[in-house]
Every structure is written in structure tokens, then in C-alpha cells.
Amino acid sequence: MTNRATATIHGWLLLLPAMACLALFTHWPAVASFVESFYSTPKARRPARFVGLDNYQQMLADPIFWKALTNNLWFALGTIPTSIALALLMAVWVNDRIAARTLVRMAYFTPTILPMIAVANIWLFFFTPQYGLFEQMTGLFGASSTNWLGSQDTALYAIIIVAVWKEAGFFMIFYLAALQAIPPSLGEAAAIEGASRWTFFRRVQFPLLMPTTLFVLINAVINAFRTVDHIVVMTRGGPDNATTLLLFYIYQVGFGFWDTAYAATLTCVLLALLALVAFVQYGWLERRTHYR
Amino acid sequence: MDRREFLGGTAAVAGAVALPGIARAQSPELSFFYPVAVGGPITKLIDGFAAGFEKDNPSIKVKPIYAGTYQETIVKALTAHKSGTPPVLSVLLSTDMFTLIDEEAIVPFDDFIKTEDDKKWLASFYPGFMENSQTGGKTWGIPFQRSTVVLYWNKDLFKEAGLDPEKPPRTWDEQREFAQKLTKRDAAGNTTQWGIQIPSSGFPYWLFQGLATQAGAILANSAGDKTDYANPGVVEALQYWVDLAQKYKVHPPGIVEWGTTPRDFFEKKVAMMWTTTGNLTNVRANAKFPFGVAVLPAGKKPGSPTGGGNFYLSKKASKAEQEAAFKFVRWITTPERAAQWSADTGYVGVTPAAYETEAMKKYVADFPQAIVARDQLSSAVAELSTHENQRVTKALNDGLQAVLTGTKAPQKAMEEAQAEAERILKPYR
């Protein structure tokens, strides 16, 4: 019994540093934001006072909030499936014995290592009208000039492309690791049975990769609501909020307008949204995932 | 990290936290936040100034802290203010004055103006810069790295188009006519060279304020609690801008990126551009052709907003620290140093006396384009600045971008922006 008690105490003590950090930097701020969302923003002469649901009403009436939310859903829809599919494709390809395999793997992984701010500055020039990389490419086919970042119709797509480019290589690494863990005997057996490459992928590789897919999916969803660095550099949410995402708007409200209470309100919505997604993923998808 | 390193690190952090307190008791240490908007050698220049000041005033230690962009610097300064230990002195946007006053983060300089000499010093700055530094009869900021909007033109392209390369446009009509002559299209109808470019990403309000001023409109009152976005002059100015792009097709359609505009100019994709005087050194270094710099063309009258950063004094600093900071501000704004700062960076010299110094005369003789910003100051107006500045400005920015991307008509967009600004500013009257 004493032994067991000591073990328990040991266990908790070992957990304590991590728990303390989590509580201090994750749980406490989340709770504090939730509480703050029911108060007004404290000003030098007007301390915060309880306002109930006022901030939430303000939010529902705020067209920029709705715009940011819609943009974010499109951004998620644009980045998640594309980057996962691309990552899978790249992983399957560089898993084979191709020439200069290490070089290709490295090339795919490079975007992940580069800092987003630096990369966004480079992409800014890729998208530049007239002499930017895309213009030169489309110009070869005689297409007319497009102002990718400067038009409300294309700016969000441009932002999505950068995010996919940045993320796909990172997800590829997980798929590559998982592919290498699949026993080669399965591939040999499939070859003997005369299974086509597609059948082997669909019936053997893909099901075995499901745990990885789930992991990657969760990361992709989180990133879809978390990646905003390139927006700060490339568009600052413009033109006319066409590329304003939720987190970028929270930053703007919190540290541009110094309306901390409203920023806390928006943060709560973002947290609730992410909690919902995580709940669906862990509760529903995980049960359908095959773990070995 | 092993345990020793960790303990060492902790001790260092504890030391760093404890030290300013000790230093404060003995001789004032002057922590000084400053932003670098364009990067480059500015950090070296500031360090040089700090060392020079310490040499002249051995009892005061200056600690310059490079804090990122203007936006990052104010975030850091205000966060530090709220947590109790802000920098004694900071350089922040002149337009942040009302925000800083509302947060009770700064003190006016008036309490430190005691002698006749001090009064003369305060009166020595260009009035155009003081508009953004004073409100309610008090001086809250001292101009330091200030700029205005000017027009840069490519003399080679002017010659090609049959224009006099030494004559920039003087009026709105000339600006449009020149731009029409300078716009080139290929056989398929694609534009290969634009006549003019006015950037509209990020902070379109600043460049637009030039147009609005030229149309005779003032965007906000000096108390910072009322805007006039729906003024007919504002709508007219916006119509002029949109027409350049959509009707005359001499200006790129949609949003023109601020950051790539100088590059467009270097690549000869545009013959005339509006941008800050802060880009002067950059253009001088990178333009492979002769270029000119001119005051902005006049509509009903000439005009441009000022821009850039002011010195602010922290309210939470001790009296001794504030005195030391004031001494430093006076030291760094002497005509010689203002002249050196202007010549090294391209920012405008903040006092007329700076342009009378030998160093400045030599610089200007060698590079006459540098004098243009000063000449424009007589017609310059305060940069748009109100209470809740960034929110009120965003209302205008969104409206401008909606019009430039063709989703709203100028009249309607400006009325909506005005209504939004009105809603935000009402509690401040």
C-alpha cells in the first residue's frame, strides 16, 4: 500500500512540471478569456465591468466577424484536403526507389523548415502582377495579367496556395514514416497475387495509413485556424477583408484596437469551434480507424 | 539543457529583472524602444547616437531596444505599460497619440519646458509635424523619424513618351494626361507599362489622404473625435483614383501592393509612383535610371499627409528617468544630428535649422531630390489620427479597398465608412 502510494506520488510529481506549464499557459488563459468575454474592455479611467452577453451580441452584429468566419471555412476547405492528398501522393512517390530519392525528399520538406514570414515575402513577389513568377508563366500562354493578391476574387485562393505549399511537405514526412513501417512482405504478397498498384494502395496501404491520416487531419484542421503569419505579410486581411481569417481578426481587435474583451469573445468562439472539431474527430473518426 | 545551465539561466533572468531597480536608484538608465520600418543600417545609427549621448552625459545610460515594426513596437510598449515596467522613451507612430493618451501611457513634454531655450527648441520644429504631436494645448510627442508622400518619376520613360524629363506633373489633369502618355500596351491589349501607381494595400488611407487633401477635404478634426469621410471632396478624390484605374486604365486595377511598388518602379513597369520619402535612399541605391522626386500634384490645392514616428515619454517612469529622457530627446534633435539622421535615412529633417547645417547643404547639393519633402511641408497636413485610431482608420481602409476592387461605388462606400467611424467615436465627444 505504502509502495503504491509512493508510486502515485512519484507519478504525480513527474507529471507536475508539464501540468503546471499546461495550466499556466493553456488552461488558465482559456478560462480567463472566457471570463473576460463577459466584461467590458478596461480603460485607464473605466475599469472593466460585467456586461453579460453584450460582447456576443456585438459579435453577431459584426459583419467582419461573419466575413472572417466564412473566409476561414473556405480556407479550411481549400487547405485541408489538398495538402493531405498532396502529402500522400508525394510520400508514396518518394517511398519508391527512384533516382535521387533523398534529394527529392529534402526538396519536398524544405518549405516546412523555412520561416513563414520570410517565405511570405518571397511569395509576395511570385504573385506580383506583370513580372511575378505566375505572371511570367501564364504570360507564356498568352493569358492576360491577373492581380492575384489585389482582387477580392483571387486573394483568398492565393493565400490558400501558400498554406498548402507550406504544409504538404510536413505531412509527407508522417506518411513516409508510416509507409516505411508497413512490412515489405505485404507488397510481395500483393505482387504474387497480381494486384495492381492502385488496388494495393487502396486495399493495403491506405487502410494501414489510417492512424496517420487521422493524426495529420487533426493537425491540418488546427493549422487551418492557426496559420496567419503569411496574411500579415501578404495582404493584412485585405482587400476589404477578403483574406481576413478568424485568428488574424482576433489579433487585430486585441492588439490593434486594444479591445481586449471583444478579442476574448472572438477567442471563445474559435476555441468552441476547435473543440467541436476535435470532438468529432476523436469521438467518431477514431472508432472507424484501424490501429494495428 | 543540464541543471547547471538551467540554474545559470535562472540567475541571469533574476539578475536582469533585479538590475534595472538597482540602476534606477543610482543613475537613471534610459530604456528606449524604437521601431525599424524599413530595416537596414538604422539600428547601427541609433546605437551610434546612444554611445555619443553617453559620452556627453556619463551619468546616464541609454539602452536602445529595437522592437520590430511600428505595430510590434506599440504592442510591446503598451503591454509593458499594462504590466508595470514600460520603456522610459519610445518612438511610436505619431497617429498613436490619442491611443496612448487614452491608455494614460504617456506624459506631455510641457512640464519639462522650463527655460527660454527650451521654449525656442519646442518652437523650432516644422508646424506640419507638430499637428500630429499636439492636442488640447499640450505637446505629447516630439517629431523624430518623419516622412511625407512624394511622387517619383522615371526620367528615361518620360523622354521615351515625348515628355520633358525635367517636368513632373503639377496638377491632377497633368498627372492623368502624363500617365496616359506613359502607359504602353502590347498588340494583345495587355499593359506592359503603367503610367502611375498609388499603393493601396495595408494602409491605403495614408496615400489617399494626399488625394483627399488636394480635393480640399480634411479627414478628421484635431480633437480626434470626428471624421469627415463622406465629405464631397473625399468622394471626388476617390472617384479620381478609381477613374485612373477603371476609366483611363493608366493605373493597375485592384489593390496595388505597397511593398512591391518600388520594385515595379525599378523594373520600369510603372513610370510614376507615389510613396514615402523614407524610400528615397532605397530608390537612389536601386534605380538604374535617372529619376526625379516631386511634390504631389495639386487638385484644388497641393497637399500631402505627414507620417512616421514621434518620441513619447512614459507616464510610469520616475521623474529622474523622464528628465534624462527629455535630455536625450533634446540632444538628438539638435540641427546637426537631425541633419545627419535625415541624410543617412531619407527621413525629413524635423527642423528648418537642420537644413541650414553644413552637412545638410552638402548632402542636398549632391542629391537635390532630398529637398523636395521639405518643400512640401508648407502644404502638409496631419496624418489621419483619432481616438480608437486603428479601428476608425480600418473603416476607411475597407471602404477604399472595396471601391478600388470594384465592389462598391465611392459615394456609398464613404457613407458607410463615415457611419462606422461615427459609431466608434461617439463616446469620445
Interface residues (C-beta under 8 A of the other chain):
Chain A: K43 A44 R45 N121 L124 F125 T128 P129 Q130 Y131 G142 S144 S145 N147 L149 G150 S151 Q152 T235 R236 G238 P239 D240 N241 A242 Q252 F255 G256 F257 W258 D259
Chain B: Q71 V75 L78 T99 D102 E103 E104 A188 G189 N190 T191 T192 S200 S201 G202 P252 P253 G254 I255 V256 E257 G259 T260 R263 D264 E267 K269 E388 Q390 R391 K394 N397 D398 G399 Q401 A402 L404 T405 T407
